[in-house]
Amino acid sequence: MTDAVKSKHFSDPVDLNTIEYDCWHMLRAAVHDRSCGWRLPVLATCSNGEVRQRTVVLRKVERSARRILVHTDLRSPKLKSINNNPDVSWLFYDAVCQVQLQLTGLATVHTDDKIAEQLWQHETESSLRGYLAPYVPGTVRSVPESNLPDDMRQRIPKRDQLSAARENFAVISGAVKIADWLLLRPDGNLRARFTYEDGSVSSGNWLAP
Ligand SMILES: Cc1cc2nc3c(=O)[nH]c(=O)nc-3n(C[C@H](O)[C@H](O)[C@H](O)COP(=O)(O)O)c2cc1C
């Protein structure tokens, strides 16, 4: 997405329906656009009193279900947290549009279903290589550790060398319940909130920024 295309989003932010449409349009575009800040949201989880945040890559957006998907290591601590408490928040900011989007909703972990399989098939070998990690992410090591098998550090595996990685591959889907949108403008910021039920908009309101 070029800056010119991006600036079309939220260029005339007076209509709540258009803003909601633009949010999901820009989310979908961000999946394929490395220059868009929304491609790298921060996912926040909270479990047993511990709040954690981490950057993730947005991999798929289903506008019709108001659902977003990322992939991760099945052994990673964030999945334990989500299994304990599926309430999560996703934070997006794009510096060109100057729009922040906070999505709140329920996360689901997918391992062996159609959703996980589709993303696995769709992803490139280079983005799947990390799932060959021999150690559980976050394991304490006595030396600097890339957590890649020795023979994979300098090269990208072929598909048929990734079968062990499939065991560690999981998808997190986020069903969005609330979207909180904030546009920064020199002449005054604007803020709106949308709520969803079963993937459909149930309310949209302007908020004081
Ligand atoms: C730019 C960037 C993109 C990242 N993308 C992902 C991702 O898509 N999935 C993922 O699990 N971790 C991703 N990470 C690593 C996470 O931020 C985090 O360090 C890791 O997943 C461990 O998190 P956890 O200990 O909370 O489970 C990314 C990190 C950065 C800096």
PDBQT file of the ligand as one rigid body, heavy atoms in Angstrom, charges set to zero:
ROOT
HETATM    1  C1  LIG A 301       8.523  -7.552  14.386  1.00  0.00    +0.000 C 
HETATM    2  C2  LIG A 301       8.216  -8.783  15.201  1.00  0.00    +0.000 A 
HETATM    3  C3  LIG A 301       7.293  -9.683  14.728  1.00  0.00    +0.000 A 
HETATM    4  C4  LIG A 301       6.972 -10.823  15.472  1.00  0.00    +0.000 A 
HETATM    5  N1  LIG A 301       6.035 -11.686  15.005  1.00  0.00    +0.000 NA
HETATM    6  C5  LIG A 301       5.666 -12.744  15.760  1.00  0.00    +0.000 A 
HETATM    7  C6  LIG A 301       4.591 -13.579  15.336  1.00  0.00    +0.000 A 
HETATM    8  O1  LIG A 301       3.970 -13.395  14.290  1.00  0.00    +0.000 OA
HETATM    9  N2  LIG A 301       4.261 -14.616  16.149  1.00  0.00    +0.000 N 
HETATM   10  C7  LIG A 301       4.910 -14.861  17.322  1.00  0.00    +0.000 A 
HETATM   11  O2  LIG A 301       4.560 -15.812  18.011  1.00  0.00    +0.000 OA
HETATM   12  N3  LIG A 301       5.919 -14.082  17.747  1.00  0.00    +0.000 NA
HETATM   13  C8  LIG A 301       6.299 -13.017  17.004  1.00  0.00    +0.000 A 
HETATM   14  N4  LIG A 301       7.316 -12.198  17.419  1.00  0.00    +0.000 N 
HETATM   15  C9  LIG A 301       7.995 -12.520  18.693  1.00  0.00    +0.000 C 
HETATM   16  C10 LIG A 301       7.091 -12.085  19.867  1.00  0.00    +0.000 C 
HETATM   17  O3  LIG A 301       7.076 -10.678  19.960  1.00  0.00    +0.000 OA
HETATM   18  C11 LIG A 301       7.524 -12.727  21.188  1.00  0.00    +0.000 C 
HETATM   19  O4  LIG A 301       8.817 -12.331  21.520  1.00  0.00    +0.000 OA
HETATM   20  C12 LIG A 301       7.450 -14.241  21.147  1.00  0.00    +0.000 C 
HETATM   21  O5  LIG A 301       6.324 -14.675  20.423  1.00  0.00    +0.000 OA
HETATM   22  C13 LIG A 301       7.383 -14.835  22.544  1.00  0.00    +0.000 C 
HETATM   23  O6  LIG A 301       6.218 -14.359  23.171  1.00  0.00    +0.000 OA
HETATM   24  P1  LIG A 301       5.616 -15.037  24.479  1.00  0.00    +0.000 P 
HETATM   25  O7  LIG A 301       6.793 -15.359  25.363  1.00  0.00    +0.000 OA
HETATM   26  O8  LIG A 301       4.745 -13.982  25.068  1.00  0.00    +0.000 OA
HETATM   27  O9  LIG A 301       4.847 -16.257  24.062  1.00  0.00    +0.000 OA
HETATM   28  C14 LIG A 301       7.634 -11.063  16.708  1.00  0.00    +0.000 A 
HETATM   29  C15 LIG A 301       8.559 -10.131  17.172  1.00  0.00    +0.000 A 
HETATM   30  C16 LIG A 301       8.841  -9.019  16.430  1.00  0.00    +0.000 A 
HETATM   31  C17 LIG A 301       9.868  -8.039  16.971  1.00  0.00    +0.000 C 
ENDROOT
TORSDOF 0
